Every structure is written in structure tokens, then in C-alpha cells.
Amino acid sequence: MKDYDERIKELLGKMTLEEKVGQLQQCGPSLVGAFVVSFEELLNMMFDGRISQEEFGRLMGTAEQDFHEEDLRAGRIGSYNGVGDAETVNRLQKIAVEETRLGIPLLFGYDVIHGFKTVTPIPLAESCAWEPDLWERTGRMAADEATAAGVHMTFAPMVDAAKDARWGRVSEGAGEDALLNGLYGAAKVKGFQGEDLSRKDSMAACVKHFAAYGAGEAGRDYNRVDMSEQRLYEEYLPAYKACIDAGARAVMPAFNDINGVPCSVSRKLLRDILREDWGFDGMTVSDSNAIAECVDHGIAEDKRDAAKQAILAGMDMDMSSNSYIENMKELVESGEVPMDVLDEAVANILRVKFELGLFDDPYRTDSQRESQTMGKPEYRALGREAAQKSMVLLKNDGVLPLAKEKKIGIIGELASDRGEMTGAWAIGANGDDCISLTDACDARGIPYTYSKDGKNILKMAIESDVLIAVIGERKDESGEAASRASITLKPEDEELLKGLHTFGKPVVVILFNGRPLAIPQLNETASAILEAWHPGVEAGNALLDILYGEVNPSGKLTTTFPYTTGQCPMYYAHINTGRPGGRSKFTSKYLDTPLEPVYPFGYGLSYTSYEYSGLKVEKTEKAFRISAEVKNTGDRAGDEIVQCYVQDVVAKRVRPVKELKDFAKVSLEPGEEKEVVFEIPFEKLGYYDREMNYVVEPGLFRFYVGGNSRDTLMAESVL
């Protein structure tokens, strides 16, 4: 990567104080002209039921976007978020380059979370493919489409380890495990940024939310996080560091506080860990309005105080709160914020702009490239592949794959609602681009009968051989600000299933959801369960590929499915207590629910079967070598995700019962057997002691290999 320090130094020498502060300001277009209340209040009015969704849509349809061009011309804006079309981007960029004193180009950020035009499965779903190459390829596709629309930086990947299924934003990350989140995030960084950030089809990755946002108390969004430093360093920070090591050029601090200090003003996070320990030299950008919200946290007296604390802590750019633009000039002039602190923040932002090639080529796209790039056939094919590999077969009593001669009845609104296929945070998508299950059946000429709500289905049930119930969460029932106190099925879905079972026909359940669900009754009664998540634009085609056996499902869960909501947070890598849960009364358990989850971490079925044998552990000079034989004992070819877990049996701090250390996806023909080998370096077996020293201690280790975190072979060795 080129060194732009001299050019940055030269530019800083020419800038006025006001122009420097302007570089710290990221704003989004405002909506004006249609209503007398703010856009945020209008949203609240709709969510509170004071106006209908239709009325909200009518008001929005007559609103105009205000891009604050006069502020832009005055050098008071350095970046925009939420602008995603080439024409607008180039128009605003032209003002910045040609009508401001120094012609510093703008940086355009956008939430490209799981695809831009070609929406892929939500991150939680795609993580269930356990395939870094796929994660990188879908990231590369998203970058090509997004940059064609003028986007320079995506506010992704999110690598918040999420152990509590009540939290809505579990949908945006790779589940509960630190290793998987790190591998997923690093792959996305490489995909988004490509080999050369200055290429027109590359965009900067902004890792979020730093740090431990997924550990919010009670699974409530924006809530406090209180944990030991050891746990923070072992279970949460590694995923962010993996993204920094992969070259991510931006970091977004989290909304939450950690141990009483909001991340937006945490010097420990933004300077000590991120920059000094990890050597990060990119830019930091706040989450939306997060700096101003430090007043509500109770750590800042007002926005001025919040701005001062944030920039001193290491927050470079202010997204949307206007805390910097309103107060930073005065803070610098008064000496409360040293000029070198301001210069450092501006330099970090300018460095990313230089690396993106914006100074040499500020107009990186046009309407022609935009129209030619979106939704290419090869991109649709990749979206379909991602959806196929993301779906997880949770149960199958032999009804799947469906025989072509079987007559099917499909029930549920989600089977035909195209707009619900995308899931949360698919803001560049058009629902009409999506293929629903019924769309796919129509396109393939598969006969079916359909009912949206399950009413008056007696004739359908009598005439059908198999009933397919498509149920779960709508896309706005997970994601940001969508925490749930109960993660069970909706009462109407439970009633629907109860009614379907009275007909005595096999019932296949397809789940659309953005989080784990507590579904013990469904597991007991359904003939088959396919976890589809929110699969993206190729949803219907991918579903039929699996339902009819054209694709053998291989996805495995990256998150635990509890038996009931009251078990949350539930995750596989828990520690034992002095009285581990068991049959005896005085052990760590609930009186009214089983100890085990319905589906454990790493779980997923196939249309074939696999057998594990011959687990061996050998100690080399620097690593343990773990090997096992895996055999396809069924009559179909398949891909098995082989997982390797480790337990440090005795240590100076209690350790998890299992920790994922490696995995491999193995393709096996019927009857084929392969040896799978894992090399686990000794250095990866350490932990942080009570004095926060990273130590690798001699002692007994247990190694587990299997198809999920529960069903494994075990062997021991001593380090």
C-alpha cells in the first residue's frame, strides 16, 4: 500500500481550521418539504401507530432530499452516508472537487451488509456455509455492484459475537463463535477491498461494532455490556483483530458501553488497543448519532463535551450527530482539543481517500457502468449458490428430498412475498428482483396448490401428498432495534401447524428468520424442517434445489437453538460450574426445561450420512496434529463440515467445555472415506490469566472431532 504521508502533510498545511473540521463531518441526506416533523419523529409515529404505514409512504413520496449543498460548498462536509446512485454521487462529488477551495473529494459510505443489488443471504445464514472462499466471493460481488453505484466504503462486516438469540442484530454477523466471526470478517474484508483499494471495483471495509456489541445485557439492542477484560480479549476482540490483520481500512465503534465507558469515547478501545496494540492506521467513524448519545449515556454533559471526549479518545469522523461540526472549532480554539489531535483525525480520513484513489479519480463510476453491473447473470448464480450452502436441514423423517410425482400444498404468506426474501439491512434491493418459492414453482412448471393463511385448506390437504408450511419471521422482526423477549414461533404459526397435522399428511416446515428460534414442539411434530433464514434474491430457486434433491444440503448452524427463550443466552462454549447441570437436583439447570438445546452449534443434516472413526492426536514440535477418518455411509455425494474442538481441562482460570479451533469442508462420494487432519499450534491453546498475561500452560487437553459440537469423538494429550 502506498505511503501518502507527504501529500497528507502538504494538504493539512493548506487547510483552515474550518476545512479540517469539515472533513470530520459525515452526513446523510435530509428529507424536507412534506411534513413539519423530523424524519426520525415520523418513523416513530409510524412504529407507535399514530400514523399508518400507508400514510408514512404517502408523506415520504412527496418529500425531497436535501443534500446540504451549501454546507458542502463551504467545506463543511467530508463524507456522506446513505447515497447509493452514481448520478447523485457524481453531482455531489463535482461540487466538492470543483467548487470548494481545496477540491478535496468526498467519501461515500453505505450499508452494504449482504449484497447491494444482488442480495445474498443474511450474514448469519451465509456463515452456516462454513466457507471463507464463498464469503470472499460474495463480498467481491457486492463491491462491484456497490462501487458501480458510487459507494466508496461499506459499513461492514459486522463481527459481533452474538450469544443471545433475543438480540435482533444476531442476523448481521456470523453467530456465536469468535473464530468463525474472525474468519468470516477477514474474508469479507478481502472481498470488499480486493487486491488493490484504488481499483474502481473496490471499496473500503468498515469493521463494526467495536466492541462486544453482541453482548448487550438481556439481548436488548443498544444495552450495556459488563464483562471481565479476560472475556473481552478471549471471546470478542479476536474477530475484530482478524479483520484489522486482513487490512480493513475503517472501524466503527459500537453504541454500547463496556464496563461503564461508551465505546464512542473509549480511549482504551480506540487508541490503546486499536492503534497502539494492533497498529491500525485507517479511520474510525461513529455509528449514527452515537457521539451525541453519550449525553444520554450520562458520560457527557452536552454535545460539546461529547465531541471533546470522542475526538480525544480517537474517534475520527462523526456520523450524523453534528457534534463535531457544531463544536470542534471552538474546542480547538480554546485549547481543549490540541491541533495535533484534530490533524491526526483529518489525516486518518484523508489517508483512506488517497488509498481509494479519489484524489486522482474522484468520479469512479457513471450511469452506464451502474446499469451494466447490477444483477449480472453470474451474480444471480452466485447468490443462488450462497443460498443453497446457507440453508440448514434441521430434521428429516425421510420425506425429503421430494419425489417429483408428489403433489404439494404450500401454506404461508412468506412462500410468495418476494420483498420478505431479502431480510434486514438490504437497503439497495428491490423486492421485485426476488424469486419466491411460488415464483420458482411456476417457473419450473411444478404443480402446487397455495394458501396464504391456512384457512379453508381442507380440499388442498386432501389432494396433496405433502404439505409445505412456510413460516417464521418477517424481515423487520430481526435486525437493528428488533430484539425480542420471546424467540418462539408466533401463535398463528403454531395454530397453523397444529391444524395441518390433523390431516395426517407429512408436513415440511420451511423457516424464514434472522435469529435462532426456540422450536422444540416443531422438532417433535414436523416431518422435516429446513432452516432457510432470509436467503436473498434467489430464495425460491435455492429452496427447490434442496427440496427436490438437486442439491444436497450441507449447511451447519453457527448459533445454538435454545429449547426455550428463558435459556438465553445459550451457547456451546460455556464454562462448567462447580455443579455442572445433571440429573441431580442441586446442579446448574432450570426445573422446567431440558439441559440441552434443540439444535447445538455446528449441527446440520444431509441427504446422506457420515461416520467418524480413528481419532488420533500427535504432538509435534510446535503443534498438535489431530486426525480422523470420515466416511460417507449413504448413497448420495455430499459435503461434510468436519469440526475440531479443544478443551483445556485444568487451568488457573476456568476454561470453556469446548472451543472451536478449526474446521474443514470435505466432499465425499457414496462409500468414500477420507482422512481429515488439523494442525493446532500450541500458541492457539492459551488464555489470559488473572493479570491479563496471555499464557499457554502445560497440562491435559481434550480434542473433539465431529459433525457438530455435541456429537464428537474425543481423545486426550498432554502439552
N, C-alpha and C positions, 0 to 999 in steps of 0.2 A: 504494500500500500504506500502510495506516495506521501512524502512529508511536505505539508503545506504551511509549516510554521512561519516561514519568512513572509509568505503572502498574507497570512493572517495578521502578523505583526504590523506589516505595512498598512493594511486596511484599518486596523484598530487605531493607528496613528492619525488617520484622516477623519475618524468618526467623532461626531459631537456626542455629548452625554445623552441627549435625547435619542439620537440614532442608535446608540448602544442599547438603551432600554427597549427601543422598538424591536430589536432582534429577539428579545426575550418573550415577546407577545405572540401567542398563538390564539387566533380567534376563529370562530365559525360564523357562517352567515346567519344573520338575524332575520326573523320574519316580521314584516310590518304591513300595515295597510288594511288588514282585515278585521282586527279586533283591538280592543283597548287594554287588554290584559297581556302579560308576558306569555311567551310560548310555554314556559315551564308551568305557569298557572293554568294555562289552557289544557295542558296534559293532565294536571291534577284534577281539573274539573271533569274531564272525561273519565279518569280512573275512579273518581269519587262518585260518579253517577249524576253529577249536576248537569252535564250535557251528554247527549248520546254520541256514539261513535260516528253516526251519520252526520250529526251537526258539527262534530270536530272536523270530519273530512270536508264538509262544505266550507267551513271557515278557512281551512288550510288551502283549499283550492283557489281561494280568492286572494291569498296572501302573496306578497312579493318578497324576494330575498334581498336583504341589504348586506352588501359585502364590505361596507365601510371604506369605500374607495378614497374618501378624503383623508382618513387616517392613514391609509396605505401611502398616498402621495406625500404625506408629511413624514414618512419614515417611522410610523408608529406601529407597524405590523411586520413581523418577520416570518410568520407562518400561518397557514390556515388548516383547519381540520374539517372533514365532512364535505369537501368539494371533490366530486368524482366524475367530472366530464371534461374532455380535452378542450372544448371551446371556452368554457369558463376559466379553466386553469390558465390557458394561454392569454386570455384577455387580462386577467389579473397580473400574470407574470409580466406582461408588456408594460403595465403601469409601473411595476416595481423596477424593471430594468431600464425603462426609457424615461420615466417621469419623476424618479426620485434622485436626490443629489448624487449618491454614490452608485446607484444601479445594482444594489445587492439583490440577488434573486430570492424569491420566496421558496419556502419548503412546504409542500402539501402532504398532510397526513390523513389517513383514512383507516377505518376499522375493517381491514381485510382479514377476517378471522378464519373462515374456512371457504375460501374461494371468493372470486369477485363476481363475474357474470356466470361462470360455470361453478355453481355452488356444490361443494363436496360435502361429505358427511360432517356433522359437528365434530370438533376435536376429540371429545370423549369417545365418540363412535370410531373415528379413524384410528385412535390409539389401540383399539381392540384388534387391529390387523397385526400389531407387533412387528412392523416392517419399516425400519428407518428409510429404506430406499423409496417406498411409496410416499412416506411423509415428505421427503425432499422433492419428489416429482410433482406432487400436488401443490407444494409451495412454489415451485418454479412456474407452474401453470398460472397460479394466482398472480404472481409477479408480472408475468407477461400481459395478462388482461388488465390488471390494475394500472400498470405504468402506461398502457395504451390510453387509459382514461385520464392520465395526468398525475397519478399518485406517485409520490416520492418515498413515502415511509408508511409502513403498516404498523398499527398498534397491536402487534402480535409477534411471537407466540405468547400465550399465557401458560405459565408453567407452575401455577399454584397447586401444590399437592393438596388434594381435597379428600378428606377422610369422612366428611359428614354429608350424607346424601340429602339432607334438608336444604343445603346451600344451593341456590339456583345456578350459580356460576360453575358448578362442577361440570356443566356441559361444555365449557370453553377450554378445558385442559385435558391432560392425559391420565386422569384418575388419581389414585391414592398413593402411588409409589414414587419415591424420589428418583430412582434410577430411570424408570420409564419416562417420567416427565423431562428429565435431562436429555435423554436420547431423542425424544420427540421434539423438544425445543431446539436442540442443536441441528436436527435435520431440517426443521422449518427455517431456521436462520440461514442455512446454506442454500435452501431452495429460494427463499425470498431475495437474498443478496447475490446469488450466483457467484461466479468466479471473479467478476470484476464489477464493483459497485457503480462504476461510471458508465456501464453499458445501459442503453435505453430500456432494456427489459429487466433491469434490476432495481430493487427498492430496499431501503434500509429497514431492518427489523428492529422493532422496539419491544424488548422483553418486559413482560409485566406478570403480576403486580408485585413489586419488590417492597416488602417481602411478607410471606406467610399469610397472604390474604385468605387462602383456603382454610385457615384455622380459626376463623371467626367464631366467637363463643355462640353456642346453641345453633350453629348453622345459619345465623342471621346475617344478611348482607350488611356490609359496612361496619360490622360489630368489632368489639375489642378483641385483641389477641394477647394472651398472657401465658408465657411459657418460659422454660429454662433456656439459657443460652445453649446448653448441650443439645437440647432437642431442636432448636432453631438451626444449629450448624449441621446436625446429622440428617434431619428429615426434610428440611425446607430449602436451605440455601444451596445445596448441591445442584439442583436443577437450574437455578439462575446462573451459577458459575459455569455450568456446561454450555450455556448459551453465550456467555461472555467469551469463553475459550473458543467457541465456534466463530467468533468475530462479530457478534451483534453490535451495532453502532448506536443504539439508543436503549435507554432503560426508563420505564415508568414506575415510580414509587406507588405504593398501594394507598388506598383510602384509610385503612385501619391504623390503629396504634399498635405498637408492640411494647408491652410492659410499661404502658403509660406515655409513650412518646409516639405521636403520629409519624408515620413513615415520611410524610412530606417535609418534616422538619428534623429528621433524624440524621445528625452528623455521623453517628456510628455506622449507619447503613450506607449513606451516600458518599461519604468521604473515607472513613476508616476501612470499611470492608470493600466497597465497590472500587474505589480508585487506588487506595494505598495497598490493600492486600491483593486485589485481583488485577491491578494495572489497567483498569478501564480508562480509555481516553476519548470516548464518544460523548454524546449528550444525554442529559436527563430531561424529562418533560413530565409535568404533573398530570395526574388524572383530572378529569373535568371538574373544575371549581374546587379542587382539593386543597389548594393553598388557603383560600378564603374559609373553608370549612374548619380550619384549625381554630378559628374563633369559636365555633360550635363545640369542638372537642374540649375547649376550655384551657388550651395551652397558649393562646394568643389573645391579647386584649381587643384587637381590631385587625382589619385587613393590612394596615401599615405594619403592625407588629408581626403579623403572619408572613408578610413579604420579606421582612428583615430576617426572621428566623429561617425561612425556606432557603434564601439565597446563601446565607452563611453556612447552612447545612450542606449545600451542594446541589440545590435544585436550579437547573439552568433555565428552563422555559416554563412559563405559566400558561396552562390551557384554560382559557375561558373565564377565569375569575377576575381579571383586570387588576389583580393585587399589585403586580409589578408596574404596569403602565401608569397606575394612579399614584404610586408611592415611591418608586425606586429612585427617581431623580432627586427627590428631597432627601431620601435616606443616604444617598451618596454625598450630596452637597453638605449634609450635616456631619458627615464622617462616621455615621453609624454603620454604613456598609463601605468598606475600603474600595477604592477604584480598582485595585488589582483583583478583588473578588468579582466585581462586575465584568472586568476584562476577561477573566477566566471563563465565566459563563458564556459570554459572547463568543469567545474563541472556540469553545466546545461546539457551539451551534454552527459557526462558520466552517469548522473543520468538516463536519458532515456534509454541508452544502458543497464544499470543494470536492470531497470524495465522490459525491454523486455526479460530479461534472456539471453542476448547474451554472457555475461561473463561465464555463466555456460554451455550454449549450443549454441555455435556460428553457428552450422550447423543445422538450424531449419527445413530444408526440403531436399528432394532429388528428382531425376528424377522420381522415382516410385510414390511418393506422388503427384508430379506435374501432371503426366499423369492420375492418378486416380481421381483427384479432379476436373479437368476442365470440365465444361459443363455437370454436372450430370443431369439426367432427372428431378430431383426435383428442380434443379436450373433453368432449362428451364421453368418449370411450374411456378416458382416464377417470372421469367422475363415476362411471359405471363400475369400473374395476375397484375403485376405492369403496364404493357402497357394498359390493359383493364381499370384500375382505373385512369390512367393518361389522357386518351382521353376525350375531352370535346365536347359535342354536342352543336353547336352554333345556328343551325337553323334546323327546320324540318317541312315541309308543309304536313306531313303525308306519304311521300314516304318511310320513314324508320320506322320500320325495313323492309327489303326487303322480299317479298314473294318468296318462293323457286322456284316457276314456272316462275318468271320474267326472261326474257332474258337480260343479261347485256353486255354493251360495256364499256371497260376500256381504258382510254386515258391518256397518260403521261409517260415519261421515269421513273419517280420516282415509278411507280407501279411495276417495275421489277428490278430496280437497287439495288441489295442486299447491296452493300457497302454503300449506302446512308441511310440505316436504322439506323445506329449507332449514327449519329450526331457528334458534335465536341467533342474532348478530349475522344476518345475511343481507345487509343493507344495500348491496349493489345488485340484488337479484330481482327478477320479475317472476312472480309465481306462475305465470303462464308458460314460462320456459320449462317447468317441471312436468314430469311424467308420473302420474299417479298409478296405483295398482289397476284401477279400472281402465285407465288410458292404455296401459300396457296389454291388458287382456283384449281390448278392442283392436289394437294394432296387430296382435298375433292371431286374431280370429278364434280366441278361446271363448267358448260359450259359458255364460255365467248368469245368475240372477243376482240382483243387488237391492239392498235396502239400507238407507242411510241411518235409520234409527232403531231397527229391530222390531218395529211394530208391524203387525199383520203379516207375519212371515211363515205362517203355517204351511201355505202352499209351497213356498221356497224350501222349507225344511223337508217336506215330503218328497219333493222332486230332486233334492240334492243328495249326493253321496257323502260330501264333506262340506262342513260349514267353516268359513274363514271369518273370524271376528277381528276387526282392525280397531284397536283401542289404545288408550294411553293419554299422553299429554299433548296439548296443543303447543305450538312453538312459543307462545307468550307465557307458558306455565313453567318454563325454566329459563335460565339466563340471568342477566343482571336484574336486581330488585324483584326476584321471583323465588325467594325462599319459601319453603312450605313447612308448616307444623306437622303435617301428616304426609307420608310418601306412599300411601296405599292407593289402590285404584279408586276412581270416582264411584260413588254409589250407583250411578246409572250404568256404568260399565259392569259392575258386579251383578246388577239385576239382569242385564242383557245376557251375561254368561250363564247365570242361573236358569234363565228361560231357555237358552239354546241346549243346555244339557238334558232338558226334559224330552227332547226329540230322539235321543238315543243315537245320534249320529256323531262321528268323530268331529271334534272341534279343534281347529288350528287357530291359535291366537298369534297375531302379529302386533308387537308393541312398538308404538312410536313414543319416544320420551327422551328427555335430556338429562336424566339422572337415574340412579338405581331406584327401583321400586320394591316395596315390601309386598310380595305376592305369594305367600305360602299356599293359600287356597287355590290360586290359579295353577300352581305347580302340582297340586294334588288332583285337579279335575280335568285340566286340558289334555288333549291327546298329543299336542305338540305346541311349543312356544318358540317363536322366532323373534329375538330382540333386534329390531330394525333401527332403533334410535331415530334421529332425524337424518335421513340418508342423502339429501340433496336432490339435484335436478334429475338424476337417473333412477330415482327411487323405485318406480314401478317395474322397470326393466330388470333391475338387480333383484328385486323380490321374486319375480317369476323365474329368473335364472336359478335361484336357490330352491324355490318351492317345487319346481319340476326336475331338479337334479342335474341341470346343465352345469351348475357349479356346485362343488362340494363345500359346504360351509367350513371355514377354518378359524373364524374369529374367536377370541377368548377375552373374557372380562378383565378390564383394568381397574375395576372397582367392585367392592363387595356388595351383594344384595342382601340387606338385613331381613330377618324374619318379621320384624315389626319396627315401627318408627322409634319406639322407645329405646331401641338398642343403639341408636345413633349417638355419637359417631362409632361406627363399626368398621374395622379394617384388619387385614391379616397380620400385619407386623406389630402386633401389640406385645406388651411385656407381660410376663407372668407375675401374679401377686404371690404373697406367702401362702395363700389359699386358692390355688387355681380352680376355676369352675369345674364342678364334677357332680356326681350323684348325691354326695353327702350334703346335708343342709348347710353347714357352716362353710360354704365356699362362695367364691365370687360369681354370682349369677343372679338372674331375675327369677321370681317364683312363677311367672306366668308366660314364659316364652322359652323355647329351646336355647341351648348354648350356641349352636352353630347357625350360621346364616343359611338362607335358602340356597344361594349360589356363592361359592367362595371366589376370591380373587384368582384370576387365571383360568377360570372354568369356561368350557365351551365344548359342545358335542360336534360330531361329524356324521356323515352317512357311512363311514367306515369305522373301524375300531383299532386301537393301538395297544400294544403290550410292551411294558418296560421290564428289563432284566439286566443282570450283570453289573450292578453299580460298583465302581471301583474308585478309590481315592489314592493318589500317589503324591508324594511330596518331592518337588524338585528344589533347586537351589533358591528360587525366588517366588514360587507359586505352588498352589495345589492344583493337580491335574485330576479332574473329575470326568469319568467316562461312564456311559451306559448304552445298552442296546435298545433300540426302539424298532418295533416290528408292526407293520400293517397287517392285522389279522382278519381284515374284512375283504370284501370283493370289489371295492372301488379304490381308485387312486385318491390320495388326499395329502394335505399339508398339516403336519402336526407341529404345534408350538411347544417345544421342549423347554422346561423352566428349571433353573438351578437356584436353590436357596441355601443359605448358610445360617447356622446359629452358633454364637459364641456362648458356650454352656455356662462357664463361670468367669465373671469379670468383676472389677472393682465398682462398676455401675451396672445395674441390671440391664440386660440386653433383650431385644425382641426375640420372640419364639422362632421367627424366621425372617430373613431379609433376602429379597431377590438380588442376586449378584450377576446373573447372565441368563440368556435365553437364545434359542436358535429355532428357526422355522425350517422344518425338514420335509421334503417331498418324497413320498413313498408310494410305489406301485403295490397292488394287492400281493400279499405274501412277502414283500421286500422287507429286509432288515438292515439297519444302518447303525454304526457306532457314532454317538454324539459325544464330542469332547469339549470340556470347558476348562480354561486356564484362569484361575482366580489368584491374582498376585497377593502376596501376604499383606501388602500395604492397603489393600481394599478391605481388610478384615479388622481395621481399627475403629476407634471411637474416641470421643472427647472425655477426658477424666474430669474429676471434680474441680480441678484448677484450669480447665479449658486447654489442656495439652492433648494433642492428637497422639494416641498411643496404640501400638499393636502388641498385645501381650501374648506370651506363650500360654498354652493350655489346650483343652479339649474343644474341638469344633465338630459340629454335625453338619453333614451335607445331604441335601434332599434334591432329588431329581424326579420330575413327573409332569403330568399334563395340566396340573393346577396346583395351587398352594396347599390343598388338602390331601390329595391322593398322590403320594410320592413314595419312592424308595429312599432309604436312609442308610448312610454309612458314616463312620467316625474316623477322625485322625487327630493327631496331636501336633501342634506347632511348637 
